[in-house]
Amino acid sequence: MDKENYLTLKWGTLKSWNVEGNEEAIKLLKRYCEIGSSFSAMMQKDTPEQKEIICKLIDLVPGDIYLDWDGEYASKVDAKKYVMEYRAEN
């Protein structure tokens, strides 16, 4: 792997990532895309399965997760809460 694996979240969903060499994460991303995704994080409306996939991806990357809108890192627990609760009221 050239770079450390990472995830960046924005608007409650995936914005960017590097999972090079992480076969389990690559399989999860393929499934995520099979379900259907937008090129725009802002327009993405994740299904419950997609949210679960993101949470599994969070566990597979080292370190904290970057929340792009906030410009800060979140713990894995807080990142999963962010994903699961975003847009929950809609």
N, C-alpha and C positions, 0 to 999 in steps of 0.2 A: 504494500500500500504506500502510495506517495504521500498522502495526507491522512491525518487522523480523521476517522469517521465522525460526522456531526449531523445534527438536524437543526434547522431554523424553522420556527413557526411564526405565522402571522395570520390574523383574522381567524384564529382557532384551528388552523390547518397547516399542512406542509407548505413551506415556501421554498426551501432549498435543502439539499442534503448531499452528503458524500458517504456512501456505504461500500466503496470499492473494496473488494476482497471479502466482504461479509455476506456469504451466500444466503444465510437465513434472512437477512434484511433485504437482499435483492429479491428473493421470492415474495416477501411481504409487499414490496413496492410494486411488483408485477401484478399481484392480486388487487392491490389498491387501484391501479390503473384499469384493470379489467372491469371493475365495478363501474368506473366512469369518473373522470375528473376534468376540471377546467384548467386551461393554461393560466388562469388568473386565480391567485389565492383568494382574492376578495370575492370572487364569484362562486367559489367552491362551496357546495353544501354537502358535507360528508354524511354518509349513511352511518347508522350505528356500527356496522361492520368496519367501515373505514376508520371510524374513531378508535375502535379496538386495535386495528392494525397500527395506527399512529402510536398508540400507547405501547404496543409491543416493540415498535421501532425505537421508541424512547429508551426502553430497557436495553436495547442492543448496542447503543452508541455509548462511548465513554464520556464521562463528565456531565456537566449541566447542559441544558438545552437553551438556545438563544431565542428570545422572544423579540422579533424584529420591531414590532410596533412600539414596544416599551423600551427598546434599546438596552436590554439587560438579560442576564442569564437567570434561569429558574432551575430549581432542583427537579429531579425526575418526578417526584410526587406532585409538585406544583405545576409542572408542565402537563402531566396527565390530567390534573384537575382542570386546567385551562382548556384543554382539548375537549374533555367530556362536558364541560359546562357552557362552552361558548355557544351562543345562539339557542340555548336550551329553552329560553322563554318564548321563542318564535315557533 
